[in-house]
Amino acid sequence: MPLLMSDRLTVLVVDDNLADILLLEEVFGDHAEAVDLVTFRSGPDVLSYLRDPSCQLPDVLLLDWSMPAMHGQEV
């Protein structure tokens, strides 16, 4: 049964560790027909994205709690 646009899940990943992002891209890649994965390497980058009025708010946010410059709690 084909998925409707509203059936897609948007997941934002914020992690300064490239290896973690690549692992999540591999895992979610197996579900590409149902999941839109958007990745960021820093807190300021994801905040810029989320503050843009044209951005689609995510269904899920996977956020690294321990990042340089701006940690997860600050985000």
LUMZARO-287994 format. One record per residue (C-alpha): residue in one letter; chain; x, y, z. Coordinates in nm, 2 decimals, m for minus. Example, Ala and Ser with C-alpha at 12.3 -4.5 7.8 and 13.67 -1.06 7.14 Angstrom:
BEGIN
[A,A,[1.23,m0.45,0.78]]
[S,A,[1.37,m0.11,0.71]]
//
This chain:
BEGIN
[M,A,[0.00,0.00,0.00]]
[P,A,[0.16,0.34,m0.10]]
[L,A,[0.23,0.59,0.17]]
[L,A,[0.05,0.92,0.17]]
[M,A,[0.27,1.23,0.23]]
[S,A,[0.12,1.27,0.58]]
[D,A,[0.25,0.91,0.65]]
[R,A,[0.61,1.01,0.62]]
[L,A,[0.81,1.07,0.94]]
[T,A,[1.06,1.36,0.95]]
[V,A,[1.36,1.29,1.18]]
[L,A,[1.62,1.56,1.26]]
[V,A,[1.96,1.44,1.38]]
[V,A,[2.20,1.68,1.55]]
[D,A,[2.54,1.53,1.63]]
[D,A,[2.89,1.66,1.60]]
[N,A,[3.03,1.31,1.55]]
[L,A,[3.02,1.22,1.18]]
[A,A,[3.05,0.85,1.25]]
[D,A,[2.72,0.86,1.45]]
[I,A,[2.55,1.05,1.17]]
[L,A,[2.67,0.80,0.91]]
[L,A,[2.54,0.51,1.12]]
[L,A,[2.20,0.67,1.15]]
[E,A,[2.19,0.74,0.78]]
[E,A,[2.26,0.38,0.72]]
[V,A,[1.99,0.26,0.96]]
[F,A,[1.72,0.50,0.84]]
[G,A,[1.83,0.44,0.48]]
[D,A,[1.65,0.10,0.51]]
[H,A,[1.33,0.30,0.57]]
[A,A,[1.38,0.57,0.31]]
[E,A,[1.02,0.52,0.17]]
[A,A,[0.88,0.62,0.51]]
[V,A,[1.14,0.85,0.67]]
[D,A,[1.29,1.18,0.58]]
[L,A,[1.62,1.21,0.77]]
[V,A,[1.77,1.56,0.80]]
[T,A,[2.11,1.59,0.97]]
[F,A,[2.30,1.87,1.13]]
[R,A,[2.65,1.89,1.29]]
[S,A,[2.58,2.16,1.55]]
[G,A,[2.32,2.32,1.76]]
[P,A,[2.34,2.66,1.59]]
[D,A,[2.29,2.49,1.25]]
[V,A,[1.97,2.31,1.36]]
[L,A,[1.84,2.63,1.53]]
[S,A,[1.88,2.83,1.21]]
[Y,A,[1.69,2.56,1.02]]
[L,A,[1.41,2.55,1.28]]
[R,A,[1.37,2.92,1.29]]
[D,A,[1.32,2.94,0.91]]
[P,A,[0.94,2.99,0.87]]
[S,A,[0.95,2.76,0.56]]
[C,A,[1.09,2.46,0.74]]
[Q,A,[0.88,2.16,0.82]]
[L,A,[0.89,2.09,1.19]]
[P,A,[1.02,1.74,1.27]]
[D,A,[0.82,1.45,1.42]]
[V,A,[1.14,1.33,1.60]]
[L,A,[1.46,1.51,1.71]]
[L,A,[1.76,1.30,1.79]]
[L,A,[2.00,1.54,1.97]]
[D,A,[2.35,1.48,2.10]]
[W,A,[2.36,1.61,2.45]]
[S,A,[2.74,1.66,2.46]]
[M,A,[2.86,1.88,2.17]]
[P,A,[3.11,2.16,2.17]]
[A,A,[3.01,2.53,2.15]]
[M,A,[2.64,2.46,2.22]]
[H,A,[2.54,2.14,2.40]]
[G,A,[2.20,1.97,2.37]]
[Q,A,[2.04,2.13,2.67]]
[E,A,[2.12,2.48,2.52]]
[V,A,[1.96,2.38,2.19]]
//
